[in-house]
Amino acid sequence: SMTSPAIDAFSAVRNPLVRAIALARISGVIGTQIINIAVRWQLYERTGSALSLGLVGLFELAPVLFLMIPAGNAADRFTRRNIAMAAQSVACVAAFGLMAVSWLNGPVAYIYGMLVLVGAARAFAAPAVGTILPQLLPRDQFVNANAWLGSAFQFASISGPAIGGLIIGWTGGATGAYFVAALGQLIFVVAF
């Protein structure tokens, strides 16, 4: 009788590269999600304005739209790992900037400025991170790794806002949440 070889569902996870990228993606996404929650909470707390919440999306999305083509170009021309690390470093600086604005009760305009940096970081990180795996893995491991990274992304997308909300609830402010978000970006850079 013909038996097909057993499929090893954990093959990709045994690869240290995949583990590092998974850790990077989880921490980076959780950090970004915490920023999203903390910024919205803080802006509403300070302004009481629904418009200020709507502007968050605009200030984060505009750089992504404007930088989409240059970011894709950069991913094709330069080392994707370096682009991803540089982009997450910018996100880390933005998170620390948000932390400082929160701590010092700085102007609301600075919050939007930091969101532009977060959006720019996301614009460059997305094509670099999204296309790095095929360069690093043999084709048979790629599908398995992609499944694991997809699950890691879903986990981070769901847990990030919850973590952000818990920190805000526990500390009564956004400063600590931004600090944890900055750590998330830093872990991404180190893992990469």
N, C-alpha and C positions, 0 to 999 in steps of 0.2 A: 504494500500500500504506500501511496505517496503522502508524505507528511510535509507540510510547509514549515519553514523554520519559525520558531517562536519569536514573536515580536517583543523586544525589550522596551517597555514603556519608560524605563528610567535611564536609557542609554545617554541621553543628552545631559541629564542632571549629574552624571558621573564626570562630565567634562568640566574641568575647572574654569574654562573660558565662559561656558554657558552659565555656570553658577555665579561668576563675577558679573556678567551682564544682567542676569536676573536680579541679583542684589542691587545693582546700580539702578535698574529700571524701577524696582519696587520703591527704593528709598527716594529716587528723584520724583516719581509720580506722587508718592505720599507727601513729600515736601511741597510740591506744586498745589496739590489739593488742599493742604493746610493753609497755604497762602490765600487761595481762593475763598475759603471759609472765613479766615481771620480778617481779610480785607473787607469783605462784605459786612461782617459783624461790626468791625470798627467804624466803617463809614456810616453805617446806619446809626450806630451809637452816637457818633459825633455830629451828624448832619440831620438825622431823622428824615432824610429825603430818599424817596424811591428812585428818583432820577440818578442820584449818586451811585446807586447799585447798578443801574443800567449802563452807566459810563464805565464801570469795571470791565464789562465784556468788550466794549468798544476799544478801550485803551490796551487790552490784552490782545485783541484780534487784529487791530490795525497793523501792528508791526509784522504779524504773521503774513497778512495779505501782501504788504509792501515788500517783504523780504523773501517771499516764497521762491521766486526765481533765482535771486542771488544765492540763497541758502542751498538750493538744489545744485547750482553751479559749483559752489564751494565743495559740496559733498563729492562731486565728480572729480574735482581737481586736486583736493588736498586729502591728507590722511583723516579718515572719518573719525577715528578714535580721538585725535587731537581736537577736531571740531567739536565733538560731543563733550569732551572735557572742558574746553574753553566756554562753550555755551552754558554748561551747568555751573561753571565758576561764576559766570555773569549772573545766573539765577541765584547763586549763593550770596553774592554781593548785594543783589536786590533784596533778598530776604533779610540780610543784616541791616540794610538801609531801612526797610520797613520796621524792623525791630527798633532802630534808633528813633524813627519818627514816632513810633508808638510810645516808647520810653520817655521821650522828651516832649510828647504832645505837640509835635511839629505840624507845620501847615498841611492841610488836606491835599494841596497841589503836589506835594512831594510823594504822597501815596500813589497818585496817578503816574508820576514820573517813574517810580519803581516798577509799576505795572507794565510800563512800556519796555523796561529792561527785561522783565519776565517774559513778555511776548516775543521780544527779539531773541532771547535765549531759546525759547520754544521753537521759533522759526528755524534756527540753525541746528538744534539738537534733533528734531524730528527726522529729517532726511538722513542725517549722519548715523543715528542710532538704528533707524528702521532698515538701513541697508547694509549694516556691518556684518550681520550673521552669515549671509551667503559667502562672504569673503573669508570667514574664519573656519567654517565647518564643511566636512564632506556632505554631499547631497543627501545621503541616507540619514544622517543625523539632523539635518536642517529641519525637516518636517516635525520631528519629535521635539526639537528645541523650540521651534515656533509655537507648538502647542503649549509647552511649559511657560514660555514667555507671555503668551496670550493670557494664560491663567494668572500669572504673576501680575500682569497689568490690571486685570479685572479686580483682583484682590486689593491692589493698591488704590484703585479708583474708588472702591467702596469703603475701605478702611480709612483712607486719608481724611475725608471730611469728618468722619466720626472721631478720629484722633484729635483733629483740630478743634472740634466742638467740645470734646472732653477737657482739653487743655484750657480753653477759654473759660469753661464752666468751673474748672478747678482753681484757676488762678485769678479769675475775674477780669481778665484783660487779654489783649492780643499779643503782648510783648513776648511771653513765653512760647506762644504758638509760632511766632516768626523765628524764634531761636531754634526750635525743633525743625522747622521747615528748612532753615539754613543748614542744619546738621544733615538733613536728608540729601540736600544738594552736594554737600561735602563728601558724604559717603559715596554718592554716585561717582564723583571725580576720583576718589581713592580706589574704588572697586574697578573702575575702568582702567 
